[in-house]
Amino acid sequence: MVARPRIGDVAQLAGVSKTAVSFAFNQPEHLNAATRDRILAAAEQLGYRPSPIARRLAALMDWPDELARAAAAAGAQGRLDAAERLADVVEQVAGRKA
Protein backbone atom coordinates (compact mmCIF):
# COMPACT_ATOMS: atom_id res chain seq x y z
CA MET A 1 0.00 0.00 0.00
CA VAL A 2 1.40 3.40 -1.01
CA ALA A 3 1.34 6.06 1.71
CA ARG A 4 -0.96 8.98 1.11
CA PRO A 5 1.00 12.21 0.50
CA ARG A 6 0.89 14.56 3.45
CA ILE A 7 1.12 18.32 3.81
CA GLY A 8 4.81 18.03 4.76
CA ASP A 9 5.55 16.23 1.49
CA VAL A 10 3.98 19.07 -0.48
CA ALA A 11 5.88 21.66 1.57
CA GLN A 12 9.20 19.93 0.98
CA LEU A 13 8.66 19.58 -2.78
CA ALA A 14 7.50 23.20 -3.13
CA GLY A 15 10.26 24.52 -0.85
CA VAL A 16 7.83 26.18 1.57
CA SER A 17 6.49 25.67 5.10
CA LYS A 18 3.50 23.51 5.98
CA THR A 19 1.73 26.74 6.94
CA ALA A 20 2.18 28.04 3.39
CA VAL A 21 0.66 24.83 2.02
CA SER A 22 -2.30 25.24 4.36
CA PHE A 23 -2.73 28.83 3.21
CA ALA A 24 -2.67 27.73 -0.43
CA PHE A 25 -5.70 25.53 0.18
CA ASN A 26 -7.56 27.47 2.85
CA GLN A 27 -6.57 31.15 2.68
CA PRO A 28 -4.88 31.70 -0.69
CA GLU A 29 -5.07 35.48 -0.31
CA HIS A 30 -2.20 35.19 2.21
CA LEU A 31 0.23 34.06 -0.51
CA ASN A 32 1.56 35.67 -3.63
CA ALA A 33 0.40 34.03 -6.85
CA ALA A 34 3.77 32.48 -7.74
CA THR A 35 4.09 30.75 -4.37
CA ARG A 36 0.49 29.55 -4.45
CA ASP A 37 0.94 28.18 -7.98
CA ARG A 38 4.17 26.38 -6.99
CA ILE A 39 2.41 24.76 -4.01
CA LEU A 40 -0.61 23.70 -6.04
CA ALA A 41 1.66 22.23 -8.73
CA ALA A 42 3.57 20.25 -6.10
CA ALA A 43 0.30 19.02 -4.61
CA GLU A 44 -0.92 17.93 -8.03
CA GLN A 45 2.38 16.18 -8.78
CA LEU A 46 2.14 14.20 -5.53
CA GLY A 47 -1.60 13.57 -5.75
CA TYR A 48 -2.14 15.43 -2.48
CA ARG A 49 -5.64 16.30 -1.36
CA PRO A 50 -6.38 18.00 1.99
CA SER A 51 -7.73 15.58 4.58
CA PRO A 52 -11.43 16.22 5.23
CA ILE A 53 -10.97 14.88 8.78
CA ALA A 54 -8.11 17.30 9.48
CA ARG A 55 -10.18 20.16 8.09
CA ARG A 56 -13.10 19.29 10.38
CA LEU A 57 -10.83 19.01 13.41
CA ALA A 58 -9.21 22.34 12.62
CA ALA A 59 -12.63 23.95 12.32
CA LEU A 60 -13.60 22.60 15.74
CA MET A 61 -10.52 24.03 17.42
CA ASP A 62 -11.38 27.49 18.66
CA TRP A 63 -8.23 28.27 20.61
CA PRO A 64 -7.93 31.64 22.30
CA ASP A 65 -5.52 34.01 20.58
CA GLU A 66 -3.17 33.98 23.57
CA LEU A 67 -2.80 30.22 23.39
CA ALA A 68 -2.04 30.35 19.67
CA ARG A 69 0.55 33.11 20.18
CA ALA A 70 2.22 31.18 23.00
CA ALA A 71 2.42 28.06 20.87
CA ALA A 72 3.99 29.97 17.99
CA ALA A 73 6.46 31.81 20.23
CA ALA A 74 7.49 28.72 22.15
CA GLY A 75 7.86 26.42 19.17
CA ALA A 76 11.43 27.42 18.42
CA GLN A 77 12.56 27.15 22.04
CA GLY A 78 12.20 23.44 22.56
CA ARG A 79 9.47 21.14 23.69
CA LEU A 80 9.84 21.67 27.42
CA ASP A 81 9.70 25.46 27.14
CA ALA A 82 6.72 25.16 24.83
CA ALA A 83 4.89 22.84 27.20
CA GLU A 84 5.54 25.11 30.16
CA ARG A 85 4.44 28.25 28.34
CA LEU A 86 1.32 26.55 27.01
CA ALA A 87 0.46 25.26 30.48
CA ASP A 88 0.71 28.81 31.83
CA VAL A 89 -1.58 30.15 29.12
CA VAL A 90 -4.07 27.33 29.59
CA GLU A 91 -4.18 28.04 33.32
CA GLN A 92 -4.71 31.74 32.63
CA VAL A 93 -7.48 31.03 30.15
CA ALA A 94 -9.10 28.65 32.59
CA GLY A 95 -9.01 31.33 35.28
CA ARG A 96 -6.72 29.45 37.63
CA LYS A 97 -4.13 32.24 37.70
CA ALA A 98 -4.58 35.90 38.53
Secondary structure, DSSP 8 states (H G I E B T S, - for coil): ------HHHHHHHHTS-HHHHHHHHH-GGGS-HHHHHHHHHHHHHHT----HHHHHHHHH----HHHHHHHHHHGGG-HHHHHHHHHHHHHHHTT---
